């Protein structure tokens, strides 16, 4: 799948279903490597029981906040309540963190804006394997609290205003949860340093997914990025990740060959010893 196809596919899914504005979201602005879902490959940090906000950030490649816009067909309601197709401008201001070895999306966050829609939505995608019923819990962190979280220091929960995001869709790249973007939430996102997202995995552990807000205000208030330039830069990033995969695979092959060679040498003396015994007989 090409980068252009990825962006069109992602935007299409974001605007895809009933009503056109309260649609189920899927943050799949990702490369083919991200679609090869492997829960073991994701980097997840268990938050300390005393201070769940203090979990360290997962390692990986960061694609900082960027606004991408495109015209797309959506379903709207006519005066009789019937679904009718209409072309609308769709903008997605998003950030994602990729696994530096596989290209898999570790966490992705986005603001979805649909032309003519009264409401906007904050969406967050996390890897598969999270408990769906609790949804996601997220809190906006000031610079002081964000710095503490990055150092794995205890954060005072009393200074946080958690919000709940409900899961709306799961797909091969992960599961997406969303919440209506109120003016208050938007103002908090613009004025603070980070968004810490918490989920519960299948083992009942709290997993923290940090989303830095550096550059968010500039991106969402600014002009859309050049799609062609963005796709080219993202293609370069995925090529770098693919090269790492190739290097890792070649290293693995060498190790396997070395181990096989050792095994062969070890067997030869044994065989020789057996033959020697046979001759004595």
Secondary structure by P-SEA (a helix, b strand, c coil): ccaaaaaaaaaaaacccccccccccccccccccccccccccbbbbbccccccccccccccccccbbbbbbbbbbbbbccccbbbbbbbbbbbbcccccccccccccbbbbbbbcccccccbbbbbbcccccccccbbbbbbcaaaaaaaaacccccccccbbbbbbbccccccbbbbbccccaaaaaaaacccbbbbbbbccccbbbbbbbbccaaaaaaacccccaaaaaaaaaaaaaaaaaaaaaaaaaaaaaaaaaaaaaaaaaaaaaaaaaaaaaac
